[in-house]
């Protein structure tokens, strides 16, 4: 087990992972951020020493360094660490970017024991530290030493490591955006449809949060294909038609409903009759060629 971790980046991801690791007995040797205020806030949330400005020498004392900065800054951090001579040949460095491979830490090649990735498949809203519950998936990759260190950290967090190699990183990251960022955007569209009828934002959000949470709970319990419910899953073309009529005043929302309806039909079609599929297809894509 990694006996100590230094975290470069005191934002939502670094702060959340750091606090979760500390709560599970991993010593956080320090937290660094360019801004002293951000460093202090992040370190306070974790209960670790704060460092700001130039990268501190204390980084050398950690067995694992976790780089949780914006994607575009990862390589710069690695280069700065080499230039400042704060790296050790016994260390493993991991970054938390979803779409980048271990190559983002290339300046460290030959200077540390290993480089790799540790990306939590979880949403971390900006400006807050988020609890990391057991069972979260982590995309890990890198050389053998990095994968070993990443798996140890995931094990400490009671998570699930999934190997996602360089050739899969872009597709993996795009999928996470669909499942997380776009889910929030979809809920915003659903909220707008409800507030247009006179409900308040809060009332709409309560309804949508409970419904969305129940759908995700079903996915977790029985899988995506079995969790599908609703009019398309039932082959109810009439209800779908009524929904599109109700959204006619909002062309963007109606267009989104059609597009997602076609995606839903692809999931449901094996359990529907040919007539049901044809009827739904005509309603969801009226401009399609016969």
N, C-alpha and C positions, 0 to 999 in steps of 0.2 A: 504494500500500500504506500502511495506517495505520502511522505510524512509532512511535507509542507508545500504550499501553493502560493505563488505570487500572482496577483491579478493586475494586468495592465488594461485600464479602462474601467471607469467607475460608473458606467451608465446602467440602464435597466438590466441588460443581460449579465454583465460582470457582477453587478451588485446582487442580483438574484442568485446566481450560481455560487458566489462567494458566501452568502449568508446560509444557503442550503448546505454547502460543504462544511462550514463551521459548525452548524447545528448537528452534523453527523460525525463530529470529532476530528475533522481535517484541520490542521493548523494553517491559517492564512497568514503568511509571512508579511504581507503588505498589500496595499492597494494604491495604484498610481493613476493620476490623471493630470493633464497639463494645467487645468484649473485647480487652484487650491481649495476653492469652495466645493467643487464637485468631488474632489478627492476626500475631503473631510466628510461630506455627506455619505459617500459610498462606504468609506471605512467605518463610520459610525454605525451604519446599518449592519455591517458584518461583524464589527468588534475587532478590527485589525488596525495596524499602524497605517497612517495616511502619508503619501508622498506626492509631491507635485513638481512642476517644472521639468528639469532634465531627469532622465531615467536614473534611479538611485542604485548605488552599489549593492544594496540589500537584495536586489534581484538575484545576485549570484548565489545567495544562500538557500534559495528555494530549489527543491527537486523538480518541480513542474511549474512552468510559467504559462498562464492562460491569457491570451491576447484577445480582449473583448472590446475592440475599437471598431469604427466603421470600416467596411471592406477596403476602401481606397487608402486607408492609413496603415494597414497591416504590414505591408512590405517596408514602409517607412520606419515603423516601430522596430522591425527586425534589423534594419540597417543601422538605426540609431543605437540599438543595443550593442551591436558589434563595434561601432565606432567608439562608444563609451566604455567598452571593455567590461560590460556587466553580465556577460554570459559565461557559463561553465561547461566544460566538456562532459560533465555528468548529468546535465539537465535534459529535460524534454520540454519542448515548446509546442503548445497547441493553440490554434486560433478558433474562434467561434463563428466564422462566416459560413453560411449555408451553401453559397454558390461557388466558393473557391476551394481549390485543392491545397494540399500542403505546400505546393510550389510558391504560394504567397509568402512563405517564410524562407525563401531561397537564400537571402543573405546569411542565414545561420548555418547553411550546409557545411559540414565538416568541422563546425565549431561547437556543436552540441551533440548529445547522444541520440536525439531523435526529434523530428518535427511531424506534426499531424494536425488533425482537425477534431473538434468536439462541438457539434452544433445541436442544441436542444430543439426538438420539434415541438415547440410551445410558443405561445404568444407572450411577449413582454412589453406591455404598454409603456410608452416613454414617460419618464419622470417618476417612476415608482419601482419599488422592489416587490417582486412577485414570488409567492411561495411555489416551490417545485414539489409536487406530490409524487409519491411512488408510482412507477409505471410509465413515466415519460420516456419516449423514444429519443435516442441521440444518434445522429449520423456521425460516425467516426471513420477516420482513414489516416494513412500515413505509413511510415516505415514501422518495422516490428516493435521498436522501443516505444514509439508514439502510440501505437494501437494498444500495447500493454498498459501504458499509463492512462490512456483515455478510458479503457475498459475498467480500470481500477476506480477512477473517479465516478464513472456511471454506476458501478456496483455500489459505491458509497452512497450515491443518491437514490439507490433502489430503482434505477432506471433500466432501460432495455437498449443495449448497443446494437446498431445496425451498420454494417459495413457499406459505405457509399463511396466508391472509387472516383478518381478524377473524371472519367468519361461519363459518369452519371450525375455529377454535381449540378450542372445547369438544369437538367430535367428535374432533379430532386428539388432544387430551390424553386423552380416554377410551380411544381406541384404543391409545395408548402404555401406559396402565395395564393394559389387557388383555394386551398383548404382553410386558410386563416385570414389573410388580408381581404380577399374577395368575399369571404363569408361575412365579415363585418360590413363591407360595402353592400352586400345583398340585404343584410338586416336593415341598413339605413334606407334602402329602397322600400322595403316592406313597411318600415316605420312611416315613411312619407305617404304610402298608400292608406295607412290607417289614420294618420293625422288629417289627411284630406277629407275624411268623413266626420271630423270633429273631435276625435280623441286627442288628448294631450300627448306630448312626447313621452312623459313618464308612464302613462297608461299603456301606450303602444309598446314601449320597451319592456314592461312587465310581461305582457302577453307573449311577445316574441322571444324574450330570454327564456321563459319557461318552456316554450315549444321547442326552440332550438336546442336547449339543454337536453330535453327528453330525446330528441332525434340523435344527438351525439352519444347519449348514454346507450341507446339501442345499438348504434354502430359499434361501440366498444364491447357490448355484450354478445351480439349475435352476428356482427359483420355488416358491411355496407349493403350488399345485395338483399339480405333478409330484413334490413331495417327500413326499407322504403315503404312509405304509406301514401295515402292521398288519392285524388281522382285519377291521375294517370296510372298509378299502380292498379286501380280498380277497373280501368278501361272506361271511365265515365267521361265521354266526350262532351256531353251536354253541360256538365259543370265547368269543364275547361273553357267552353265557349262563353259561358256566363262570366267567367273570370276575365276573359279578354275584353268583353263588352264593358265591364266595370272599370277597366284600366284604360279605356279609350281616350280619356282626357289627358293621360300622361303617356305620350308615344314612347318615351324612353323606357318607362316601366313595362309597358306592353311588349316592346321589343325584347326586353330582358326576360320576361315571362315566356315568350315564345322560344327563345334560344335555350333557356334552361329546361323548358318543357320538352324540347327535342332531345336534350341530354338525358332527361328523366325517362323518356320513352325508350332510349337505348338500353337503360338498365332494366326496364319493366317488360320489354316486348316478348321475352321468352315465356312469360306467364300469361300472355294475352292472346286472344284469338286473332286471326288474320283480319277479320272485319273490324275489330277494336283498334288494331294498329293502323289500319287504313283510315278510319274515321279520325283518330287523333292526329295522324300525320297531315291530313287535309286541313284541319283546324289550326294546327301549329305552324304549318308552312303553306299558306294558301297560294303562294306564288310559284311553288315548285312545279316542274313539268310533270304532266300526266305520264 
